[in-house]
Amino acid sequence: MSMYSATSKAAALPQSAEEGAAFAGRPLSFPVSVAKNASGALASVAWVGFGLSCLLWPDLGDWSRTHEVAIAAFAIGGGILIAALLGRFGAGLQSRAPWLLALGLFLTVWEVATAKFAWLPLPFFPPPQAIIEVYTDDLPKLLASAFASVKLQLGGYAIGAAVGFLTGVSIGWSRSVGYWVHPVLRFIGPLPATAWLPFAFFTFPSSWSASTFLIALATGFPVTVLTWSGVASVSNAYYDVARTLGAKPSFLVLKVAIPAALPHVFVGLFMGLGSSFAVLVVAEMIGVKAGLGWYLQWAQGWAAYSNMYAALIVMSLLCSGAITLLFKTRDRLLVWQKGVVKW
């Protein structure tokens, strides 16, 4: 037998269960499909277990959403199981199956340890249905607080990012600007923005403007430093090539320095976003009479811990959504560096 024919036969052999099923002319068998989506089936069992934990034992408190939470858990578990058995457990959902499993188990333990046996003291650790009850009964106040926080956050973050970007480009490009601004940055930058609370609330005419200043300050410092670092680290070869082609200084700044520094700029924007959220909560707790920070303070004062946890979840979702949006913006603007920058 020639080497060519042996190689051809070896290449024709199926290399996986799916290829073997296609090679034999029949669909993939049911057990193989279930084994492939075992993580999805386990996640379904975990969510069904959470639903059963809501119904098997009576509640130790007066919570009106227990049955609705159980029905929702059964629906989620059934949807995951159907998707797994039909082989439609998509790549994205399949990669999240371990998290779905962990979340179902966590909710089950949480339900049993709070609402059923009070292993965790109430009301400091409310059950899941208590938090769902907040979202259904106190939704208008929670949404108004979230809207106020987003409005305050966006204003302060935009001002801080813009000022930090312009300052960083100026320092990185001009030595004379760096001579005057760099010492000021080294003096003000290391101080946490919350340390300026007394100064801000005394100087500015309203708590809203003072909070905007503090958020801008928390955002501006990392954006300034990282933008400055990005502009200063641009290779001189880029400038030499552009000057050879007759580029003016404005072209060097706008078309060479800033695009090359954008990866550093986005790192500064990410760092500033986290700092600004921390300052936002503190400012709303102390001075601003609206927002999620104020809602947290109000809930703590009335010992409404379920409202407090509900506000923390909303705050976490807002922060995660802002980070995701920033990632999408970065990927769109830096598509020309895809595969080069790893972060």
N, C-alpha and C positions, 0 to 999 in steps of 0.2 A: 504494500500500500504506500502510495506516495505521501510525502510530508504535506502537500497541498490538500489532498483529500482528507487527511486526518485533522488538519487544522480547520477545514470547512465544517466537518461533522462536530468538532468540539465547539465551534462558534455557534452552531445551530442548537446546541443543548440549552434548555431553559436555565436561567440563573436565579430565579426567585419563584415564590408560590404563585404570584400573579402571572408571570411569564409561562409557568408550567400549565396553569389553567387555560391560558390562551393557546398554548401549544397543543393541548389535548382537545381543544374545541369545546370546552364546557366552562361555565362560570365558576368563579372562586367559591369554594365550599363554605357552608355556614360556619363550621367551627373555626376555620382559619380567619374568617371575617370578624368573629367575636373575639378571638385571641388578639387580633391586630388592634381592636378597640377596647381592650380589657380595662385600660385606665378610664375610659369614658363610662363603662359599666360600673366600675367601682365608685366613680363620682356620683352616678345616679343612685346607687345604694346609699351613699352617705346623705344625699339630700332627702331621700325617702325616710331614712332614719331620723333626720331632723324633724320632718313632718310628724312622724309617729311619736317622737318625744314631746311634741306639743299637745298630743291628744291622749296619751296613755295615762298620764298622771294629772290630777287637778292642780290648778294654779294656786299658789299661796297668797296671791294678791288679786286685786280687781283690775284686770286688763281685758279690754274689750276686743282686741284684735288677734287673739290666739288662734281661733279657727281660720281666719283669713290667712294668717302666716302659714299655718299647716297646709292649706289648700295651695298656696303659692309654692311651697316647698315640694309638694307632690307634683305640681305641674312642671317645675324645673327639672326634677328628677326624671319624670316621664319623658320630657323632651330630650334630655341627654341620652336616655336609654334608647329611645326610638332612633335617634341619629346614629348611635353606635351600632345597633343591630342592622340597620339598613345600609351600613357602610358609607354613610354620608357625614361622618365625623370629620369635617374639613381639617386641613392642616393647621389653620389658626386655632380652631377649637380644640383640636387634639393636643397641641402644644400647651394649652391652658388647662387640660384635664387634671393634672396633678394639683393645680391651684383650686380648681372646682372641688376636688376631693378634700383637700385640706380645709377649704371654707365650709363645706358641709359638715365635716367632723367638728370643726371649731364651733359652729352654730349649735350643734347637738350638745356638746359639752357645756356651752354657755347657757342654753336653755335649761338643762338639767340642774346645773349648779346654782341657778338664780331663781327661776320661776317655780321649780318643782320641789327642790329640797333646801334651798337657801343656804347652800354651803358658802356662798359669798354674801356678805351682809347687804340687806336692802335698807335704804334706797340707794346706797352708794354704787351698787352694781345692778342696774336695771336689766331685765331680760330683753331679748330682741323685739318682742311684741310691744314693749313699752316705747321703744324708739320708733317703731313703725307708727304707733299711735300719735307720736309727736308730729310726724310728717303728714298725717291725715287731719289732725285736729288743730294744729298750730302752724299750718303751712303758710298762711298770709304773712304773719309776723316774721317767720324764718326767711321767706323769700325777700321781704322788704329789707331785712338785715343783710342778706347776701348781696342784694343790689347796691346797698349803701357801701358795703366793703369793696365791691368790685369798682364802683365809681371812684372811691378814694384811692384805691390801689393803682388803678390805671393812670390817674392824674399824677400822683407822685412818682410812679415808676417811669412814665414817659418823660417827665421833666428831668429826673435824675439820669436816665439813660442818654437823653439828648445832650445835657450839659457835660456828662462824663465823657461821651464820645468826642465832642468838640474839644474838650480840654485835653484828652489823651492824644488826639491827633496833633494839636498845637504843641504839646510838650515833646512828642516824638519827632516832630519835624523841625521845630525851631529851638536852638540852644538858648536863645535869649529868653524865650517864654519859659523854658524849663528852669532857667536860673532863678526866676522869681516864683514860679508856682510849685516847684518841687519841695522847697522847705515848708511851704504851707500844707502840702499834702502829708508830709511826714509828721507834722504837728497835729493835724485834725484827723487824718485818716485812721490811725489806730484806735481812736476813741470810739466806743460803741455809740450808735445813733441814739439809743435810749438815754445815754448820759446827758444829752442835750435837751431832755424833756423840760426841766425848769426854765431854761433859757428860751425855748421855743414857745411855750405857753405864756410866758411873760411878754415876749417881744411881738408876737403876731396877734392881730386883732381878734381872731377866732380860733377855736380849737380845731376846726377843719383845716384852715391854712397852716396851723402849726403842725398838724399831723402830716399834711402834704409835704412840708419842708423836711420832716424827719424821714419819711419814706424816700424822698428824693436824695437825701444825704446818704441813707443806707445803700441806695442803688448806685449813686454816682461814683463812690470811691472805687469799688472793684472794676467798674466799667472804665474809669479813667486809667487805672494802673494797667489793666490788660490791654487796652487800646494803645496806650503809650508803649508798652512792651512789643506789641505787634508791629507798630510803625517803625520803631527803632531797630527791630531785627530784620527788616527787609534787606535783602542782599543789594549791595551797591551795583552789582552787575546789571540789575533791572534798570536802575536809574541811568547807567552809562549807555545802555542800548537805546533807551528812550531819548536821551539827549542827542545821541548820534543821529536820530531820525528827526531832530528839530523840535522836541517836546519842550513846552514852557513849564515853569514851576507849578502852575495850577494843574496842568495835565499830570505832572508827576505825583501830585498829592491825590487827585481825584481818580486817576486811572491806574496808578501803580501802587502807591503806598496803602491806600485804603482797601482795595481788593485783596492785596496780599496779607493785610492785617485782620481780615474778617474772621478767620478762625479764632484768634485771640479775643476779638470783640465779643463773639458769642459766648466764650467761656466767661467773660466778665458779666454778660447779661444773665447767664444762668446763676452765677454767684449773687448778683444783685437781686435777682428775683427771690431767692430764699431769704436773704437778709430783709428785704422789704416786707415780706409776709410776717416775719417775726415782729418787726416794728409796727406793722399795721395792727396786730392784735393788742400789743401793749398800749398803743395810742388810743384805740377804741375803748379799752378797759379803763383808762385813766381820764380821758378828756372828752372824746367824741360821744355824743348821745345817740348813736346809731351804728349799725354794723354788727358783724358776728362777734367781735370782741365785746361789745356792749351786751349782746345777747347772752354770751357766756357769763358775764358778770351778773346779769339779772337772774339767770337760771341758778347760779351758785348762791345768790342771796336768798332765793326762795327754796333752796334745797331741791330744785327740780333737776335732778341729775340726769334723767332721761333726755330732757331738753338740752342739757350741756353736751352729752355724747352725740346727740343728733346734730348739733351745731359743729362739733369737731369733725364729724364725717363730712358735712357739707364743705367745711374749710379745706379738708384734705382733698376732696374732689376738685375744688376750685384751683388749688395749687397744682395738683397733678394735671388738670386740663391746661393751665397756663404753660407748664413745662412742655407738655405735648405740642401745644401750638408753637412754642418757640423752637422745638425740634423740627417741626414741619417747615417753618420759615427758614431755619438754618439749612436744611437739606435742599430746599428750593434755590436759595441764593448761592450755596456752595456746591452745586451739582458739578461744577467744573473741577472740584477737588475730590470727587467720589473715588474711594479706594486709596487716596493719598493720606487723608487725615483720619485717624482712628481715635474715636472718643465716644 
